[in-house]
Amino acid sequence: MSNKFSGKDFVTIDQIKSKDDIDLIFERADVMKSVVEGHKVHETLKGKAVAVLFYQPSTRTFTSFVAAARRLGAYVIDIHGMTTYSSVTKGETLEDTIQSIHQTTGADAIVLRHPDNTSSQVASAVVPIPLLNAGSGKLEHPTQAVLDLYTIYQNMGKVDGLHVAMVGDLLYGRTVKSLAKMLAVSGKKNKITLIAPDELRMPKELIKELKGKVEIEETSDLSASLKGVDVLYMTRVQKEWFEHSGKLDEYERLKDKFILTRHMADQMPKNSIIMHPLPRVGEIMHEVDADPRAKYFEQMRSGLYTRMALLDLILED
């Protein structure tokens, strides 16, 4: 299978056009899983450099990208705190910062997380090397969608004919938007149930885009939606976006709207799975962790395999 990702940016999930694109990434991710689990040396990026720049806090995405690049043998320049430890504090623009990092490090690729919706597109336009979007604003988190779908594939054995329920903050949450788009590409028989309060419903323009590609259902009743799901994808209500818009009272009112308990999880099919991009702040009770359907920690490991795969594909000679 030809490598359409070689030398290219990965800034939006819209770049994944077909099931063949998904298969290519997953085949490479399977290789990386074998490498990690077998404690093998697989330094396909030896001699290359990857800059990992995060303007927002992160645990999972940051560490998995750094680990992915290092496991592949790349030299890594990692800054987790760009708003504190760079010339951003002096008013430097994103475009100037990205060009500076390109020049000062000699990086072969840049991984960027930034709070602006169009940050990855803006940054990729000013440097000649590949740029990977590690989360941009409220709209995109393409590598998270890849690891999420890979987790689903590893557990369900398929990426079509699935019923996926997405719960919580569907307005500000970027992970659900990217995963919904990927499910629309992965199969023609997928169903997505969107479970959110009226204030946090998924944007109408995205729902319009998805209709005709997947079956869409909207509701605010979590309990009534549990019996027929294959995948329950929980998300937190994101306090940071309410702080930014001065609506903390609304956050307090909505933050505990959906809480998954062990009793509720027992209503789900035995072969279903529970996912969450993490961090959680109360929407999944710790008692659920012992349920064999709880896959949100396993989900994190998928991020290592798929980000290794993407870096390997993009920087492949």
C-alpha positions as CSV (number, residue, x, y, z in Angstrom):
1,M,0.0,0.0,0.0
2,S,1.5,3.4,-1.0
3,N,2.3,5.8,1.7
4,K,0.2,9.0,1.1
5,F,1.3,10.5,4.4
6,S,5.0,10.7,3.6
7,G,6.3,14.2,4.0
8,K,2.9,15.6,4.7
9,D,1.3,17.6,7.5
10,F,-1.3,15.9,9.7
11,V,-3.4,18.8,10.8
12,T,-7.0,17.7,10.3
13,I,-8.9,14.4,10.4
14,D,-10.4,15.5,7.0
15,Q,-7.1,14.3,5.5
16,I,-8.2,10.7,6.1
17,K,-10.4,10.2,3.0
18,S,-11.0,6.4,2.9
19,K,-10.9,3.1,4.7
20,D,-7.6,2.4,2.9
21,D,-6.0,5.4,4.8
22,I,-7.2,4.0,8.1
23,D,-5.9,0.5,7.2
24,L,-2.5,1.9,6.4
25,I,-2.2,3.6,9.8
26,F,-3.5,0.6,11.6
27,E,-1.1,-1.8,9.9
28,R,1.8,0.4,10.9
29,A,0.4,0.7,14.4
30,D,0.3,-3.1,14.7
31,V,4.0,-3.1,13.8
32,M,4.7,-0.5,16.5
33,K,2.6,-2.5,19.1
34,S,4.8,-5.5,18.3
35,V,8.0,-3.4,18.7
36,V,6.9,-2.1,22.1
37,E,5.5,-5.3,23.5
38,G,8.6,-7.2,22.3
39,H,11.1,-4.7,23.7
40,K,12.6,-4.3,20.2
41,V,14.9,-1.6,18.9
42,H,13.2,0.0,15.9
43,E,15.0,3.3,15.2
44,T,13.6,4.1,11.8
45,L,13.9,7.9,12.6
46,K,17.5,7.8,13.8
47,G,19.3,11.0,12.7
48,K,16.0,13.0,12.5
49,A,14.7,15.5,15.0
50,V,11.1,16.2,16.2
51,A,10.1,19.3,18.1
52,V,7.1,18.9,20.4
53,L,5.6,22.2,21.4
54,F,2.6,22.5,23.8
55,Y,0.9,25.7,24.6
56,Q,-1.7,23.9,26.7
57,P,-1.4,21.5,29.6
58,S,-1.3,17.8,28.7
59,T,-0.3,14.5,30.2
60,R,-1.2,11.7,27.7
61,T,-0.7,13.5,24.3
62,F,2.5,15.1,25.3
63,T,4.2,12.1,26.9
64,S,3.1,9.7,24.1
65,F,4.4,11.9,21.3
66,V,7.7,12.4,23.1
67,A,7.9,8.6,23.8
68,A,6.9,7.8,20.2
69,A,9.6,9.9,18.7
70,R,12.3,8.7,21.1
71,R,11.4,5.0,20.6
72,L,11.8,5.5,16.9
73,G,15.3,6.9,17.5
74,A,14.6,10.6,16.8
75,Y,16.2,13.5,18.7
76,V,13.4,15.2,20.6
77,I,13.1,18.9,21.5
78,D,10.2,19.0,23.9
79,I,8.7,22.1,25.5
80,H,5.6,21.6,27.7
81,G,4.8,25.1,28.7
82,M,5.3,27.4,25.6
83,T,3.3,30.2,27.2
84,T,5.8,30.3,30.1
85,Y,9.2,29.3,28.7
86,S,9.3,31.0,25.3
87,S,9.1,34.4,23.7
88,V,5.4,34.1,23.6
89,T,5.6,35.9,27.0
90,K,7.0,38.8,25.1
91,G,4.2,38.9,22.5
92,E,5.8,36.8,19.8
93,T,3.3,35.5,17.2
94,L,2.7,31.8,16.6
95,E,4.1,32.2,13.0
96,D,7.4,33.7,14.3
97,T,7.7,31.1,17.0
98,I,7.2,28.2,14.7
99,Q,9.7,29.6,12.2
100,S,12.2,30.2,15.0
101,I,11.8,26.6,16.3
102,H,12.3,25.3,12.7
103,Q,15.5,27.3,12.3
104,T,17.1,26.9,15.8
105,T,16.5,23.1,16.1
106,G,16.8,21.8,12.6
107,A,13.7,19.7,13.3
108,D,12.3,17.4,10.6
109,A,8.8,17.7,12.0
110,I,6.9,19.8,14.6
111,V,4.1,18.6,16.9
112,L,1.9,21.4,18.1
113,R,-0.8,21.8,20.7
114,H,-2.4,25.3,20.8
115,P,-5.7,26.8,22.0
116,D,-6.6,28.5,18.7
117,N,-8.9,26.6,16.3
118,T,-6.8,27.3,13.2
119,S,-3.4,27.2,14.9
120,S,-2.1,24.1,13.1
121,Q,-3.1,25.4,9.7
122,V,-1.4,28.8,10.5
123,A,1.7,27.1,11.7
124,S,2.0,24.6,8.9
125,A,1.8,27.4,6.3
126,V,5.1,29.0,7.5
127,V,7.5,26.1,7.6
128,P,8.5,23.6,4.9
129,I,8.5,20.6,7.3
130,P,5.6,18.4,8.4
131,L,3.5,19.7,11.2
132,L,1.3,17.4,13.3
133,N,-1.8,18.7,15.2
134,A,-1.8,17.5,18.8
135,G,-5.0,19.4,19.6
136,S,-6.2,22.8,18.3
137,G,-8.8,24.8,20.1
138,K,-12.2,23.4,20.3
139,L,-12.3,21.9,16.8
140,E,-9.6,19.3,16.1
141,H,-7.7,16.5,17.8
142,P,-6.9,14.2,14.8
143,T,-4.3,12.0,16.5
144,Q,-6.7,11.3,19.3
145,A,-9.3,10.2,16.9
146,V,-6.8,7.8,15.3
147,L,-6.0,6.2,18.7
148,D,-9.6,6.1,19.7
149,L,-10.6,4.3,16.5
150,Y,-7.6,1.9,16.9
151,T,-8.8,1.1,20.4
152,I,-12.2,0.4,19.1
153,Y,-10.8,-1.8,16.4
154,Q,-8.5,-3.7,18.8
155,N,-11.5,-4.5,21.1
156,M,-14.4,-4.9,18.6
157,G,-12.5,-6.3,15.7
158,K,-14.2,-3.9,13.2
159,V,-14.8,-0.2,12.5
160,D,-18.1,-0.5,10.7
161,G,-21.6,-1.5,11.9
162,L,-21.0,0.0,15.3
163,H,-23.2,2.0,17.6
164,V,-21.1,4.6,19.4
165,A,-22.6,6.9,22.1
166,M,-20.7,10.1,22.8
167,V,-21.5,11.7,26.1
168,G,-20.9,15.1,27.8
169,D,-19.3,18.2,26.4
170,L,-19.9,17.8,22.6
171,L,-19.8,21.6,22.0
172,Y,-16.3,22.4,23.2
173,G,-14.9,18.8,23.1
174,R,-12.5,18.4,20.2
175,T,-12.0,14.7,20.6
176,V,-15.6,13.8,19.9
177,K,-15.7,15.9,16.8
178,S,-12.6,14.3,15.3
179,L,-13.8,10.8,16.2
180,A,-17.2,11.4,14.7
181,K,-15.6,12.4,11.4
182,M,-13.4,9.3,11.4
183,L,-16.4,7.0,12.1
184,A,-18.0,8.6,9.0
185,V,-15.1,7.4,6.9
186,S,-14.5,4.0,8.5
187,G,-17.9,2.5,7.6
188,K,-21.3,3.1,6.1
189,K,-23.3,1.4,8.8
190,N,-22.1,3.2,11.9
191,K,-24.5,4.9,14.3
192,I,-23.6,7.8,16.6
193,T,-25.8,8.7,19.5
194,L,-25.0,12.2,20.8
195,I,-25.8,12.6,24.5
196,A,-25.5,16.1,25.9
197,P,-27.5,18.8,27.7
198,D,-28.9,21.5,25.3
199,E,-26.1,23.9,26.2
200,L,-23.4,21.4,25.2
201,R,-24.8,19.8,22.0
202,M,-22.6,19.2,19.1
203,P,-22.5,22.1,16.6
204,K,-25.3,21.9,14.0
205,E,-22.9,22.4,11.1
206,L,-21.0,19.3,12.0
207,I,-24.1,17.2,12.5
208,K,-25.2,18.4,9.1
209,E,-21.9,17.3,7.6
210,L,-22.2,13.8,9.3
211,K,-25.7,13.1,8.2
212,G,-25.9,10.8,5.2
213,K,-22.5,9.3,6.2
214,V,-23.5,7.9,9.6
215,E,-26.8,7.6,11.4
216,I,-27.2,10.4,14.0
217,E,-29.4,10.4,17.0
218,E,-29.5,13.2,19.7
219,T,-30.7,12.8,23.2
220,S,-30.1,14.0,26.8
221,D,-31.0,10.7,28.4
222,L,-27.8,8.6,29.2
223,S,-29.5,5.8,31.0
224,A,-32.0,5.1,28.1
225,S,-29.1,4.9,25.6
226,L,-26.9,2.3,27.4
227,K,-28.5,-1.0,26.4
228,G,-27.7,-1.0,22.7
229,V,-24.3,0.6,22.5
230,D,-21.0,-1.0,21.4
231,V,-18.9,1.9,22.5
232,L,-19.7,4.4,25.3
233,Y,-17.4,7.4,24.9
234,M,-17.5,9.6,28.0
235,T,-16.1,13.1,28.2
236,R,-15.7,15.7,30.9
237,V,-17.3,19.1,30.9
238,Q,-14.3,21.3,30.1
239,K,-13.9,24.0,32.8
240,E,-11.2,25.9,30.8
241,W,-13.5,26.9,28.0
242,F,-16.2,28.2,30.5
243,E,-13.5,30.2,32.3
244,H,-12.4,31.7,29.0
245,S,-16.0,32.9,28.3
246,G,-16.8,33.9,31.8
247,K,-19.5,31.3,32.4
248,L,-18.3,29.4,35.5
249,D,-21.8,29.4,37.0
250,E,-22.9,27.4,33.9
251,Y,-20.0,25.0,34.3
252,E,-20.9,24.3,37.9
253,R,-24.5,23.6,36.8
254,L,-23.5,21.2,34.0
255,K,-20.3,19.5,35.3
256,D,-22.1,16.6,37.0
257,K,-24.9,16.2,34.4
258,F,-23.7,12.7,33.4
259,I,-22.0,10.4,35.8
260,L,-21.4,6.8,34.9
261,T,-21.7,4.4,37.9
262,R,-21.1,0.6,38.0
263,H,-24.8,0.0,38.2
264,M,-25.3,2.0,35.0
265,A,-22.4,0.2,33.2
266,D,-24.1,-3.1,34.1
267,Q,-26.9,-2.1,31.7
268,M,-24.5,-2.2,28.7
269,P,-24.0,-5.2,26.5
270,K,-21.3,-7.7,27.8
271,N,-19.1,-7.2,24.7
272,S,-19.3,-3.3,24.7
273,I,-16.5,-1.0,25.8
274,I,-16.2,2.2,27.8
275,M,-13.8,4.9,26.6
276,H,-12.7,8.4,27.8
277,P,-10.0,10.6,26.4
278,L,-9.1,11.6,30.0
279,P,-8.6,13.4,32.3
280,R,-11.8,12.6,34.1
281,V,-13.2,14.8,36.8
282,G,-16.0,12.8,38.2
283,E,-18.0,11.7,35.1
284,I,-16.8,8.0,35.5
285,M,-16.9,6.7,39.1
286,H,-13.7,4.9,40.1
287,E,-15.8,1.8,40.8
288,V,-16.2,1.4,37.0
289,D,-12.5,0.9,36.6
290,A,-12.7,-2.8,37.6
291,D,-15.3,-3.5,34.9
292,P,-13.7,-5.5,32.1
293,R,-15.4,-3.1,29.6
294,A,-13.5,-0.1,30.9
295,K,-10.8,0.5,28.3
296,Y,-9.8,4.2,29.0
297,F,-6.4,3.2,30.3
298,E,-5.7,0.8,27.5
299,Q,-6.9,3.6,25.2
300,M,-3.8,5.6,26.3
301,R,-1.4,2.9,25.2
302,S,-3.1,3.0,21.8
303,G,-1.8,6.6,21.6
304,L,1.8,5.4,21.8
305,Y,1.3,2.9,19.0
306,T,-0.6,5.2,16.6
307,R,1.6,8.2,17.2
308,M,4.7,6.1,16.5
309,A,2.9,4.9,13.3
310,L,2.0,8.4,12.2
311,L,5.5,9.8,12.8
312,D,7.0,6.8,11.0
313,L,4.8,7.2,8.0
314,I,5.2,11.0,7.8
315,L,9.0,10.9,8.1
316,E,9.5,7.9,6.0
317,D,12.1,8.5,3.2
